[in-house]
Amino acid sequence: MSTFCLDTLEFMQIRILPIILILAAVSTYPAAAQTGILTDLYHLPPQLDSRWASAENPTGERGQGGQDNAGRKGRPALPLPAGKQLILAEVSGHSGTVRRIWLTVIQRDPKMLRSLRIDMYWDGARTPAVSAPLGDFFGVGLGRTARFESALFSNPEGRSFNCYIPMPFRTGMKIVVTNEGNTDLGLIFYDVDYTLGDQHGPDMLYFHAYFRHENPTGLQKDYQILPHVSGKGRYLGANLGVIPDRAKYLDEWWGEGEVKIFKDGDRDHPTLAGTGSEDYIGTGWGEGEFSNLYQGCTVAEKHVRYCFYRYHVPDPIFFRQEIQVAIQQIGYLMKGSSLPSSVPGPLYRAGPGLLPIGKDFVEGLYERQDDWSSCVYFYLDKPENGLPPIESVDRRIADL
């Protein structure tokens, strides 16, 4: 191919293709384009006031930032000793929207990222709408930092944490980080960027996030990504972490389980049913590392640990009464696998009841029990979700 053709192709990919995609989006979704990011850039809402809460201005008040050391970077970060908590941002008596959260910590090992807990409260609620280990909340499963960028979270160089999910409130908010571990955190740097004066309508939904962990999962009992929640809202998705039990299942594939989303009266069977863990995140035939806007796999240490995500932004999942989200623990044994003859305990076929795998089993699906964890994200029509407190820090860090 000539140099001219290569240069032309590169120009088309870098300069022309993004324009085509934007024009296609505008023509396909004209209403969204009129109120979206592109047009919002040049609109000045008369009622909105922009604020940042950071170590340089913890309250986000007007004219109160950057005062230490004569304004010469006197307080860019704060320590967080073991057993203590830090309020990152707090607003009372105003409506608003949290627009972006960025932070980084000087210690980013798995134990620290699971020992730090982030909680968020809306409109004076007594229990948090958001409760999760810091790393898991920001899309870093199993406390394993990795470079990635999605529509909702990013970790540009594996050293920082960004969240872009809009989080509206009517009368106030509070965002708190607690160090539940036994090691002092040397420094935490952060920005919570928000607006005040947002006029939210009656259909406004509150942002929620919730962490779960099971080790091991129950045999033939689907792992609950989101336990049953009542109310109206929208399911945004989740990031998940899996540590396969190699002592029990050797290096056999673990990820054939299907995602099941029960909503609005579903009981024995769901309305929304997937086809496998890798299928759910938009890939196939196993999971390798990749990072897309709405789906990805940030960690794929073959046979050892996996972290992956799926966010339902272009494909919304709404619910009007209730929702529950689960994923099965099912693996696949290839023909000629040594697993059935290598483990002392019984293996069970996937299907009704617990049917042991016998000598007649050639290949197929089988039930598993592994180490699963997740952080789920959803919107709800109330600031409290009724879910129990997340598990203790000792259990969160035990298997890392």
Helices and strands as residue ranges (DSSP letters): H 3-11, I 12-16, H 17-28, H 30-35, H 37-40, E 49-54, G 68-71, E 78-80, E 85-92, E 96-105, H 110-115, E 116-122, E 130-133, H 134-137, G 141-143, E 148-149, E 153-155, E 161-163, E 167-169, E 172-179, E 185-196, E 206-214, E 223-230, E 233-243, H 246-249, E 259-263, E 272-273, H 277-280, E 290-291, E 295-301, E 305-311, E 317-319, E 322-327, E 330-333, H 339-342, E 348-349, E 355-356, E 364-367, E 371-380, H 393-397
